[in-house]
Amino acid sequence: MSTDHKGKPASPGFGTFGGVFTPCTLTILGVIMFLRFGQVVGQAGVLSAIAIVVISKMITTLTTLSLSAVATNTRVKSGGAYFLISRSLGVEFGGAIGVVFFLAQAISVAMYVLGFSEAFADSFGTTNASMTTVATVTNVVVFACVYIGAGWTIKVQYFILAILIAALVSFFVGAGAAFDSALLSANQQSNYADHQNFFTMFALFFPAVTGIMAGANMSGDLAEPGRSIPRGTLYAVAVTAFIYVLQAVLLGASRSSGDLTGNNLIIKEIAWSGSLITAGVFAATISSALGSMMGAPRILQAFARDDVFRSLRFLASGSGKTSEPRRATVVTFSISQVCILLGDLNAIAPVITMFFMITYGTLNLATFYEAITKNPSYRPRFRFSHWSTSLLGAIACLAVMFLIDWIWAIVSLVLMAGLCWYISLHEIEARWGDMQSGLKFEKTRRNLLKLEDEIYHPKNWRPIILALSGGAWTRPNLAVYGHWLTAGHGILTLSQVISGEVESRLERRRGAEKMLRSFIAEQGLEAFPAVVVAPFVTDGIESLVQCHGIGGLRPNTVLLGWPNDAAKAETFGSNLRVISQLDRSVVALRLKQTPDSSVQDENTDAVQDDPWEAPLGSIDVWWRGQKNGELMLLLAHLLTLNPEWRYHPVRLLRIVENESASVEVEKHLKKLSEDSRINAEAVAILGSDVPNTIQQWSRNAAIVILGFEVPEDGHEVEVFEAIERLTGDLPRVLLVESAGGMALTS
């Protein structure tokens, strides 16, 4: 039992024969079979013609295998190929496919109707003006059948199928009577006219087999789409393949290659009854028009229901118990009628074929990615599809596009890329799971495993910073400096510890994480949120440092704010020891409040007037040895990689006690800068009062980077006061304690 768009029970859907096999067969056995296949056999020869049929059917069979796999892996709703592709490849690909496939189907209605009018003119003799009238009347009749409902259209298609079978029987009887084995032997070889070859004949024939989506387009009207789509489509492919191969043999055994090439109505001459062939041509064109007129509105309706473009939302509604897409049918009719009035569709016919091929190729690609990413949700009941067959199908579709017309192939691919870009530009959010997340997960998983063996080499060190930022929206400085220090070359996590018992703080934790995510998005940060609940802040910090991250992407550096008074020094020092004992580097940000600052951080003297504005001045690195110095200089370099800091000079400074040592120290610092490939001015400074020297030389610096030692238990206040004396009124200081694991030189 199918349901309408509101989930209410509707009338039983169509079965495999009526809903899939019939529309697929009628679309495949179209005008080319009656009016062009003789030319293919005449020029290519019987053997090459059979090869063309076999290759064409192999491509559509590969696509059908992919279609069957995807159709049996999900609860298929209306929208056919659009629904299946969008749920696998995501809203960008799905949206683009929805647009191009709908337009291809809608314009195809006009092509089939014009084909009918041409056949009508050949049979009854009419002027061009009368042909337009015939085409318009035919289009209105096709529209009326579909507008009434799919049930009525399926009944009409049964009648058309009967006419088509009668026409084929008429041809087989006539060809059997005219069968000549000597003629068949003579027609084995090709007899190409000027500028014709195997590939041009392949291009002429291939559109005849592109009707495999006719059944899938009815997915929303099928009782069991997961069962009917694979069976009905594969049966249609097999039956029509047999018909085309048999027809190639009989054509080659009935007439000479010259007759086959020069007479588009040769099948009518061979047949037992020419009238039945004429009726068959009419049936083929009308059935194809009906199939496209049924399929296109359902694609448009499904597209509108997904709300990809809000301007199309009014097309989402359906009529009646089965939610017939009547508004979308009117739009389809309007597009086809405009094309009929334009009259000449030869210019756009190639791009329509390209759109069909893009749809088939993308469907193969979707199935390939679903399989290759080992998505646990990809569990199709159809077992005859493999990632290799899907990949081969995608490659084959691309090859056929360029084989048919390489210019239109490029134009079509560019149009598809433009649509994907337009949809992604509007940041349309899909409300369904797609393959993109699965593909990213699989790539990430593989890369993480590879990083286990590679990232721990010192030359591969990158800043993976855990910023203990608390509520970053109230104290953004740590978040901003964390962003600057990773500089697009590392990973930043903004973390918050909530004190209390987990059970009583769950709701607060969810709210805090949501606010962190919002802050990250609003500020345009490349960062991740992390919120934990622990009885005490120190316990929470210990948990974060130990457990956050995975494999080689665990934090190697912890960024936190320097306390603003000695009363907090003991707790702060205890936290530093925990971090250091866990082999993580420590970077403490000390910001001194300026007289005109209105807002002060609760734990530091952080100035929050405009945290994103980098101050003027140099980046001063005070060198005191390799232990902390390498990380300090690297952090200075990372700062300069940000646009805000790009033109800030780096100064590598060291205090010496006697003038005789200054030349050697300066030479050493220059060599250190050269070896590490970091541009820095080396400066040796004579002085004995270290705090006064640092404050005098760096009073106009944008930021000062100093090394420090984590205090031992009981010496927290002592170390805090020593750092305060050392830095004085310097407004911005980064205090660094390195855990090692990195090297400035390769």
N, C-alpha and C positions, 0 to 999 in steps of 0.2 A: 504494500500500500504506500503510495507516494504522499507527500504532504505539500501544502501550499507554502507561500513565503512566510506565513505567520505560524507555521508549524501545525496547522490543523489538518486532519485527514482529508485527502482528496481522492478523486477517482483513481482506480488502478492504472499504473503506468503501462507503457507499451513493452512488448517482449522483444526478444532477440531478432526475430524475423522482420516484424513490422517496423521496429524502432531503430534498428541498426543495419541489418543485412540489406533490406530493400533500399533505403536512401543511399547507402554506400555503392551498391551495385548500379543503381540508376545514374549516379553521378559519374562513376568510372566509365560505364558504357555510354559515352556521349557522342557528340557530333564528330569528333576525330575518328572514331571507329567507322562511321558511315561515309565520311567525306574525305578523309586524309590518309587512312591506313593503307589504301591501295597504292598511293604514291610512295609511302615508306617501303612497301614490299617491292614495288617496281624498281626503285632506284637502289636500295640496299641489297636486294636479293633475299630469298627466303631465309637462308641461314643467318645472315646479318640481322634481318628483321626479327627473327626469333631471339637472337642475342640481345637486341634492343629491348624486347619485351621482358626477357629474363632479368637483365640488369635493372631495368626500371622497377620491376616487381620486387627485386632484392632490396632496393632502397626503400620502397614503401613497406615491405615486410619488416625490415629492421625498425622503421618508425612505428609500425603497428605493434611490434614487440615492446617497445618503450612505452607506447600508449597503454598497452594492456597492463604493464607492470605498475605504472602510476595510477591507473584506474582501479586496480585491485589493492592499492595501498592506502586509500583514503575513502571516506564517504563522499562520493561524487555528487555534486550539486549541479545546478544549471550553469552554463557557460562554456562547456566543452573544453577545447584546448586552452582557452584563457584561464579557466578555473584551475586546471591541472598544472599549468606552467606557473601561474602566480603563487600557488601554494607550495611550489618547490623552489623556484628561483627568486621569489620575492616580488614586492610591489613594483619595482622599477621595470624589470623584465616583463612581468605579468601585465602591467599597465600598457607598456609599449606593444606587446603582442595583442592585447585587447583592442587597441586602436587599429593596428594594421590588419588584423584578421577580420575585424568587423567590416572595414572599408573594402577589403578584398572580396568578402562574401557579398556585400551590398552591390558593388560594381559588377560582380560576376552575374548578378541577376540581369543587369542590362545586357551583358555580353550574350547570355543564353537566349534572352528574348529577341535580341537583334539577329542571332543565329536562326531562330525560329522564323522570323520575318523574311530572312534571305531564302530559307528553304521554301517558304510559302510563295515567294516571288518566282522561284525557279519552277514551281509546280503549276502556278496559276497565272503568272505574268502580271506584275504590278509595277507602277512607277516608284521612284524614290520617295515621293511624297506619300504615296499609298503605303509604302513599307513602314514609314514612321507611324502612320495611323494604325497599321496592323500591330506594330511593336507596342504602341501605347495601349491598345485594347487588350493585347495579350498580357501586358504588365498589370493592368487593372484586374484581369481575371485571376492571375497568380496571386496578387495581393488579396483579393477577396477570399480565395480558398484558404490562405494562411491566416487571415484576420478572423475568419470564423472559428478556427482552432486547429490544433495539431491533429486531433482525431479525424476531422474531416479530410485534412491533407493526406494523412496516411491512407485513408480509403481511396482517395484519388490516385495515389501512387500505386496501389495494388492494380488498378485498372491500367495505368501506364506500363507497369511491369508486364502485364499480360500482352499488351501491344508490342513491347520490345521483344519478348520471347517469340511472338508470332513472326516478327520481322527477321529475327535470327534464324528461326526454323526455315523461313522462306529462302534465305541466303544459303543455308547449309544444303537444302534440297537442290536448289539450282546449281550450286557449285559441285555437288556430288555427281549430278548428271553430266556436267561438263568436265569432269576430272580427266586430265591427260598427264600420264606419268612422264612422257617425253618433255612436255612443256614445263613440268615441275623440275626436271633435271636441268633444263636450259635456264631456268630462273634461279638456280642456286647462287650464281655469281652476281655481284653487284653491277649496276649499269648507271653510274652517277652522271647527271647532267652537269653543266658548267657551274663551278663554285659550290657544288654539293658534295658531301662526304658522309661518313658514318655519323659524325658528331652533329651535323646539321639535321640529319634524319632523326637522331636521338632527341634533339631539341624539339623537333616538330611533334614527335610522338609523346614525349614525357608528360605534358599537361593532361593527357588522357587518363593517367593513373593517379592523379592528385585528388581523389574524392574520398580518401580514407577517413577524413574527419567528419563526414556527413552524419554518421551515427553518433559520434562523440558530442557533436553539437546539440543533440537531442537529450543529453545526459540528464537534465532536470525533469524530463518527461518519461524516463524509463523506470520500469518497476524494479529492476535489479541492474543498475548501470555497471557495477563491478563484475557482473557475470555476462551481461549482454554485450558490452563494448568489446572485450577481447574476442569472444566467439563470433559475433556478427561481423566484425571487421575482418578477422582472419578468414572466415568463410568467403566473404565478398572478394578479398584479394585472391584467394585460391581459385574461385569459380571464374572470375574475370580473366585471370592469367590463362586458364585453360581455353577460354573462348578466344582470346587474342592469338594464342599459339596456333589453335586449330584454324582460325581465320587466315593467318599468314600462310599456312600450308595450302588451304583451299584456294586462296587468291592466286598463289604462284602456280597452281595446277590448272587454273581456269582460263587465264588470259596471259598474253605476252607482256613483257616488261614495259613496252611502249604504250600499250593500252592502259595498263595500271597507272603509269605515270601521267598520262595526258588526259585522263577522264576522271574527274572528281566523283562522278555518279556511277562508277564502274560496278559497284556493289548492286545498284539498282538493275543494271543490265544482266548481271549474272543470276540474280535471284529468280526464284520460281514465280514470284508475284512482285512487280515493281511497286504496286500500290501499297503493299505491306511495308516495303522499305521506306517509302515516303511517310507512311504512318509512323514507322520506327524513328525516322529522323525527327518528326514532330514530337514524338514521345520522349526522345532523348533530350531535346532542348527544353521542353516543358518540365520534365522531371528534374533536370539540373537547376532550372530556375526556381522550382518549388523547394528543392533542397536548400538552396542558398537563401531563399526568402524565409524559410523556417529557421535556419541556423543563425543568420546574422542578428535578428532581433534578440535571440536568447543570449548571444554573446554580449550585446549592448546592455541588456537588462542586468546580467550578472556583473558587468563592469560598473554600472551605475549603483548597484546595491553595495559594492565595495567602497563606494564614495571616494574613488580616486580623484575625480573632478566633481566638485560640488555643483557646478552648473548643469551636470547631467543627472542630478539626483531625482528629478521628476520622472525619469524614464525607468526608475527602479520598480514602480508599482506594477502589479499584474491584475488581470481581470478574470473573474470566474473562479471556480474551485481549483482549477489547475494553474492559476496565476499566469494566464496567457499574456505575453509581452506585447500588447496591442499598440501602446504608444511607441515602442521601439520599432514595431512593424511599420507604422506610418512613416517614421524617419527613414527606414530602409527603403520603402517604396518611393519616397521623395528623392533620395539619392539616385536610385536606379532610373527614375523617370527623367531627372536632369541629364544623366548620361545618355539616355535614349534620344533626347532632344538634341544633344550635341552631335549625335550620329556616328562620329568616327572614333572608335575606341582602340584603333590599332596602336596609337601612340602610348596609351597607358596600359595596354594588355600585358607587355613584358613585366612591368613592375607589379602587377597583380600576381602573376606567376611567382615572382620573387618573394612576395609577401607570404604566399603559401609555403614556399620552400624555407623561408626564415622560421615560420611557425613549426614546421616539421623538424628542422635542425635544432631549434631551441628546445623542443620537447625531448629530443634525443639527448641534448646536453643536460637538461634537468635530470633525466633518469641516470645518466652517467655520474653526475655529481652526487646524487642521492646514494648510489651504490658505492662510489669510490671513497666517500667520506665516512662510510661505515656507520651511518646514522641509525641508532637503535630503533627509531620510529619507522624506518624503512623496512617493512616486512610484507612485501607484495605476495598475494596468494598465487599470482601468475609466476611460474617458475622457469619460463623459457627465455627470460631476458637476463643478460649479463652486462656488466659495465663495458666489456669489450664490444659487444654488439651495439650498444647505445653510442659509444664513441665512434664506431665505424659508420653508423647511420648519420651522425652529425657531420662527419667529414664528407660523406657522400653527398649530403644535401648542399653543403658549401661548394663542392666541386661541380655539381649539376648547375648551380646558379651561375657560376662563371662560364660553364660550358654553353649554356643557353645564350647569355648575353653579359659579357663581363662589365660593360658600362652600367647597365641597369642593376647588376649585382652590387657594384660599389655604391651606386645611388641609394639602393634599398638599405644597405648596411649603414650608410651614413644617416639616413632617416631614422632607422632604429636607434642608433647611438644618440641622436639628437633627442628623441622621445624619452629615452632612459635618463638622459641628462636633465631634461626639463622636469621630469617627475621627481628625480632625486633633489633637484634644486628647490622644489617646493616642500621638501621634507615631509612628504606624505607618509603617515605612519600606518603600517600594515597591522591588522588585528588578527593575523594568523601566523603560525610558525612557518618558516621557510628554510630552504637549504642553506642560505647564506650563513646563518649562525652555526649550522652543522659543519660547513666547510671551514669556517674560522676556527671552530673548536678542534677539528682534526689537525689543521695546520699548527695550531698552538700546541696541541699535545705532542706532536712529532718534534717541534722545535724545542720544547721544554726537555724532552728526553735527550736531544742532542746537546743542549746547553749544559747538562749535567757533567759532560766530559770536557767542555770548552770554557765555560764562563769563569771558572776559578783560576785560570791563568792570570797573573798580575797585569799583563798587557791588555786583557779584555775587561778590566775593571770599569764599571759604569756606576754612576750614583743611583742607588735604589734607596730613596729617602723615605723614612717614616716620620712624618711631622706630627709631633704631639701638640696639635693646634687647638684642641678643645673645640668649642663652638667657633669655628673659623669665621663665621659671619659677624661675630662680635670682636674678633681680634685677627684681622686678615693678614697682618704682617708676616707671620710664619708661613702662611699659605703662599704669599707672594714670593718670599725668599726661597721657599721650597721649589716653586715653579722656576725661578731664575737659576737656582743651583743645578736643577736637572737639565735645563736648557734644551729640551727636546732630545736629549741623549740618554736619559735615564727614566726612572719610574718614580712617581710621587704618590704617596698615600697620606691623606689627611685623616688623622685619628682623634678620637675622643674617648675618654674614660669616664663612665658614670658610676659614682659611688653608691653602693647599696647591694641588696640581694637581687638576684636575677629575676625571681618570680614576681617581685613587686615593681620591677623597673622595665619590664618588657615593652610596654606601650611607649614609655619615654625613649627607650632605645630606638624603636621604629621611627618615632618622630625626629630624633636627632639625626639618624642616618638619612632620612628623607630631606631634612634641611641641609645636610652636608652635600647631598647630590644636587640640590637646587643651587646652592652656593657655587659649586664647581661648574655647573652649566652656565649660570649667570655671569661668572667671571671669565669664562672661556678657558678654564684650566684643563690641562691634560693630567688628570689625577683620579684616584680612587678613594672612596670613603671607607672608613673602618671605625665601628663603634662597639665597645665592649662594656659589660657591666661587671664590676668586681667590688668586694667588700671595702677595699681601700685602693686609692689611686696607684700606689706603688705596685700592688698586685696586678692591677689592670695593665700597667706599663710592662711589667714582666711577662704577662700573657701575650700582649701584642708583639713584643720584640721576639719572643720565642716562636710564636705560632703563625704570625702573619706571613703571607707569601707562600710560594710553592717552589720546590726544587731550587734551581739557580736564581730564581727571582725573589728570594727572601731579602728583606732590607739589610743593607750593609752599613747604613748611616742613619742615625736618629737625630732629628732636628727638634730643638725645644727652646723655650724662652728662658733667658737668664733672670733669676729672681730680682725683685726690686728692693728687698730689704733683708737684713741678716736673720730675721725671724724665720724666714723660709729656707735658709741655707741648709739646715740639717736634713730636712726632707728632700730637698733638691740634691744634695750630695749623696744621699742614700739611693736615689733614683739613678744618678750617674754611675754609681758602683755596679748596680744591677746591669745596666746597659753595657758597661765596659767588660764585666765578667762574662757576658754573653758574646763577646768578641764583635761588638758593633762600634763603629766610629761615632763620636759625639760631636755635633755642631750646635753650640749654644748662641742664640742671637741676643745681643745686648743692645737695646735701643734706649737712648737717653732722652727724656722729655725736654722739649725746647719751650722757652717762655710763652710762645704764642700758640702752643698746642692746647686744644680744648678737650680732647679725649685721650685718656691714658689706659693702657692695658692693665687688667687686674693683677697680673703676675709680673709684668715687666714695665719698664718705662717706655713702652712702645708708642711711637708717634703714628697716629692713624689718620691724619688729615688727607693724605693722598698716597696710599701705600704703593701704587703702581708707578709713581714718578721717581725715577732714579736720580739721586742727588748729583750735583756737579763735583768734580774732583777726581783724584786718582784712587786706584785700588792698591792699598798698601799691605804688603805681606812682610811681616817681621820674622825673619829667618833666625831660628835658634838650633837648627840641626835637622837631620833626616827624619827623625821619628814622626813628628807632626808636620814637618815642612813640606814634604811631597804632596800630602793631601791639601795643605793650605794653598800651595801654588796651583794645583789642579783646579781647586774650587774658584780661584781668581780667574783662571782661564775660562771656566764654564760660565762665569758671570759675563765675560766679554762676548760670549756667543749670542747673547740676547740683544735685540735691537736697542733696548733702552741703555745698555752698557757698552755698546760696540766701540765707542770712541773714548772710553775711559782708559787712560794708560795704567799699566800694572807696574808697580815699583817693588822691587825685591830688596829689602833693607836689612842691614845687620849692624849691631852696635859693637864697636871694638874699643878696647881700653887704651891702646897706644897707637900712635900714628904709623909706626913702622909696620903694623899688621894690616893697615887699611888697604894697601895696594894688593896684597895677596888675597885678602878676603873678597875684594871687589872682583878680582880676576876669577876666583872660585865661583862667585855668584853669576858672573857672565857665562862661564862654561856650563854651569847648571842650567841656565836659561836656554843656551844653545842646544845642549844635549836633549833637553825636554821639549824643544821646538815650541817654546812659549815665549812670545815677545814680552820682555820685561826689562826695565831699567835697573841695573845693579848699582846699589848705593851702600858704601861702607861709612858709618857715622861714628865719629869719635865722641865718647861720652862715658861718664861713670854713673850718673843718676838715670837709671833705666826708665822709671815712670815719667820723669820730666822730659827726657829725650823723645820718647814715643809720642807723648802728648803734644810737644812742640812741633815735631816733624809731620805729624798726621792730623793736625787740628783742622786742616782744610780738605782732608781726604773724603771721598764719597763713602768709603767703608774701609775698616781696618781689620785685618785677619791676623789673629794671634793664636799661638799654641798654649795649652795649659794641661795640667795634670789633674786627674780625678782625685778628689780628696780621700784620704784614708779615714776610717771610722774614728770619729771624735775630733777630726780636724776640719770639718765642713766650714765653720764660721771663719776659721783662720784663712782658709783658701779663698773664701768669698771676699774677705776684706783685702787680701793681697791683690786680687783681680780688680777690685774697685779702685785701689790706689794706682794700679798700673794703667788703667784706662781713663780714670778721672772723668772729665766732661766730654770725652769723645762721643759724638752722637750715635755712631753706628759701628758695632764691633761684632765680628764673628769669632768665637772662641772654639778652637778645634782640638780634639783629642783623637788621634788616629789609632785604629785597631790594625792597621797594615792591610796586606792583601792587594796592594796596588803598587805600581811603579811608574815613574815619570818617563823612563827610557825604555825602549823596546828591547 
